[in-house]
Amino acid sequence: MNSLRIGIIYPSDGTLDREFWHFAPSIATIHVTRVRFPEGPVSAEMYRSQINEPDLEQAAEALRPISPAAVAYACTSVSFIGGHAGDRSLLERISHGAKAPTTSTSSAIVAACEALGITKIALGAPYHAEVTEEFVRYLGEAGVVSLSTRSLELGAKIGDVEAAAVMQLAKETDVPEAEAVVLACTALQTQSAITLLERVLNKPVITANQATVWHACRIAGYRGSDGVGRLWGAQLAQK
C-alpha cells in the first residue's frame, strides 16, 4: 500500500481540518470537501433537517475523481440524530456518489468501541442535553451503554472550546465503571488531549475526529498502528 487517500465530508462551519491530518497515519492524505450547514439556533430538529441535505451527493461526487480509498461523513450529530436508519441512508448516498467505502463519525465511534471490546462508556459532548440523549440512544441500540453523560450546552463556537476545558469535560464525565471515555463532535478540539487523558484516566479515550480517521483507514484496508491513542492498536472487530 503506497498511499491512502481519505475523503472527508465536513460541515461548512467546521474549523478543525488540521485534526484530520493530525490523526492520520503517515501513509494517508486527507481530502476535505464541505456540505452547507445552516446558521441559527442549534437543536435536534436542525440536525434532522440535514439528513436529506442535497449537497451531500455533490460533495461525495466531488471526491470521486481522486479515487479515495474511503470517505467519511464527519459530523457526529447529523449521523446519529436519525438513528441507525438515518445513518445508513447517509452512507448509502455517499457511497453512491463517491464510489468508495464509507463511514460516518457515529458509525466510526461504534466501530471503535467494538474493536476495543468496550460496551460501557462515559460520554462527554458539547451539545445541548436533548441532542446528547439522542446519541446515548443511538449508541445503546448498538450495544454501547452510556453510564455517565455530560453536556456543555453549547449552541455555537464549539471549535473555540480550549484544551483545558476538554480535559475537564473528560475528567468530570468519567466514572470508574466506564471502560472508555467518548468525546463527541467533530467541532471539538481533542488532538492535544487524548494521550494525556489516557494516561491520567488509565483507559481508552475515543474522540470524534480520531475515530473518524481511524475507521476510514481501517475500512480502506490499512492495518498499521501509527496513530494517536490506544484506538490505533485495535483492528476492526470480526462480525
Secondary structure, 3 states (H helix, E strand, C coil): CCCEEEEEEEECCCCCHHHHHHHCCCCEEEEEEEECCCCCCCCHHHHHHCCCCCHHHHHHHHHHHHCCCEEEECCHHHHHHCHHHHHHHHHHHHHHHHCCCEEEHHHHHHHHHHHHCCCEEEEEECCCHHHHHHHHHHHHHCCCEEEEEEECCCCCCHHHCCHHHHHHHHHHHCCCCCCEEEECCCCCCCCCCHHHHHHHHCCCEEEHHHHHHHHHHHHCCCCCCCCCCHHHHCCCCCC
